[in-house]
Amino acid sequence: MLVIDNLTIGYDDKPVLSGLTVSMESGSIHGLVGLNGQGKTTLLNVILGKLEPWNGSVLWDGKKPGKSDLALLETEPWFYPKITGREYLKVMAFHNREANIDDWNDWLTLPLDDLTESYSSGMKKKLAIMGTFLRKTPLVLLDEPFNNLDLEAVARTSSLLTRMKESGRTIIVTSHILGSLTSICDKIHDLYGGTIRHSFSPDEFDGLEDKLVRNRIEKAEQKLEKLS
């Protein structure tokens, strides 16, 4: 289980996350939603250990997460120049020697022997998603994995995440595409005002988009009326 307790962190003395507390069960998919600038990526980087919190703790099964515990998919994946998709996956699967990259490519359907520079944005995202899971860590952090994917790739990625959960992985997914989260998540956590405002269970997913944005839209429309 991932337990985040009273987490506070920010930039230039300005807090982004303040007193954030949440628990995420192992072997499940957790969606993380929030407006731009609410701190979703910051939270992932704290869990990863790239950022040191001002206060609070992040514990994975009772201890601070280590490099062997987790993997991060960044919003915009980066690749070394002059590397093929196959070479990239071999590097990512270095500690997962039993992985058959060609079998994985039945899902990827990518030209693995071409240089990644020739890939489209969506192809690069699919390659990076696969590389992230090939590391075979128990905790996987995915920052906007559905960005740049077409409809078929979104469906394939959703199926992959569900299958990885069934194998025991714990997955945290940020996304602005709420529908992609409600179809796969065991919990969806609303990050607002520097903390988790509410954690929704599947029986609360109906009308969730309206629950999350109704008040914010109404306030924005009131301001817009004053300008018209």
C-alpha angles and dihedrals in degrees: 000000000000112000120188113187128191093330117187126176139144147149129267092358091306112118119228097176118031125186093337112179126177140141123214120197120232120251094030142099118247122193120208116201133177144127121284110285096022092117106259094137091041090056092051091050091051091051089048091051096241090117127042114221122232090225140356133039144265115208129181111198089341099312139077109276115256132205091264091054101061150026131199130213107202122215092247109033118215127208134192112255120260094020124131124224090249093052090050092052092048089055092048091048094049092120093037101066094162092064114112106213093195090055089051089050089063082077097034097048089193131146092249095182093058122091114264089235087074093055124104119237091261093049091051091051092051090049092050092048091053092046090052093054093042088067085071096214119162093232120050125187117199118188109199096330093172096058113115093009122126121229095269093048090050090054092047092048092049090052090048093052091050091050092048090051090052088055089058103266121142110220130192115194129187116198143156088207099086095184091061089056100046090055095057112017129103090197134011117204121204111217110200134146093008097304144067102274095187140348113220125210122210092263087062097049096093107100091002095141090056091048092052102045108021097093093042093051093047091054091047092050091051090055091046091055090059090056096050 
